Each structure stands twice: as C-alpha cells, then as structure tokens.
C-alpha cells in the first residue's frame, strides 16, 4: 500500500482543517517545500497536494507551490482543489503534477471529467469522491450533492476510472480512525478500483488494516503533523 502524506495549502502555507471547515484552519508550516523535503528525506515517494484556496475559488490558485515542490523534490505529486477547466488542468500538469484529482467537476461537469480521462488516461486522472453522510460533497466540501458515494464510484469505474480517493468528511482531521466500513463496501462493490483511503487516520496500526482491506494507498495528514504517526514509522513501513 502506498503511503501518501498530504499538504493542504491556504495562502501558500501548509495547513490542516477539521471536517473541511475553513474556520478550523491551523497553520503547521509557512514553507510547504520544507515539509515536502522532510517527507522525501524519509523515503516517501508520493505527495497529495491540495489547493484549498482553489477549491473555494473554483479555479487553480496555488500552482506556484506545486511548481516549487515538483521542481525541487522527486516526489510524485497528485494535485487537487479547484480544477474546473481545461486551462486549470493544463496549468497543473505544466507545474509538475503527475496526477490530478477531480471531485466537484466529476459531479457538476461529468462530460468534461470523462474527456480528461479519455485524453490523459486513467493513470493521470484520479476521481475524488469525498462524502458527507454518504453523499458526495463538492466545492471544497462546502456543498453536498444527492449522489451516493458508493454508486458514484462504481459508475465512474465502469467508465474507465482506476484511481479513487475517498474521504469521509466526518472523519477528516478528527484523528478518530478511518471509515473501514465504507471502504469495505466500496471495494466489495467495485473491486477493480484502486482505492486510496483518506480522512481520520490516527495511529500507525490502522495502516496494515487498510492494506488488508485492499486499499491501494492511504493519505495521511494531521496524524503526521500532530506526531501521532512518526515519519520513521512510515519509512520502516515503506522499506518492509
């Protein structure tokens, strides 16, 4: 299972939110590159970079942070937040993203999302399926849709999606454990999905359990920043 630390960006700074609430913002580092290099120094190869300003503004904002990290580390970056147009996508890839995550656009502009998938391939376009009470949330989690998250993922995998990041918003940033039951249900219904678990990771012991479920990757945020999981533990996990 791939270990994918998260860096969330507001005003160019590394922050974390609780349950996606912008009012709970906590700044952990004013230099995201410093954080990214620290990850890389511990053998981590992947990074989940989220433009929270972009998610709120519905257009890419913090692409310079992406460009800096991509040019000064060897991390394979998936980038999301506010990607709503072909121009946004172009900027993200030109700035160094290996993959992009499309969430709101997959709900609101499915034809555009499918076009991206066909044009760039399933290895570069990740479906972002973030759920609140099982309903897919959009626009930086500020709005809920009527889409059931499990059916939503299944439908898109039938249309060629491979990688799926699923976050249970009620768990995100709360350090109370991930949504094992939801991930089990998704993988039972859509076993071909390369499911990346996100939200609620609180202890190292949860990682082997997610791997056993069949998750392809796990995104870890606040648990690293709050020293619940050490980078040394992750380094040893990757080596083993």
ABEGO torsion letter per residue (X at the ends): XBBBBBBBBBGGBBBBBBGGBAAABBBABABAAAAAAAAAAAGBABBBBBBAAAAAAGBBAAAAAAAAAAAABABBBBBBGGBABAAAAAAAAAAGBABBBBAAAAAABAAAAAAAAAAAEAAABBBBBBBBGGBBBBGGGABBBABBAAAAAAAAAAAGBABBBBBBAAABGAGAEBBAAAAAAAAAABAABBBBBBEGBABAAAAAAAAAAGBABBBBBAAAAAGABBAAAAAAAAAX
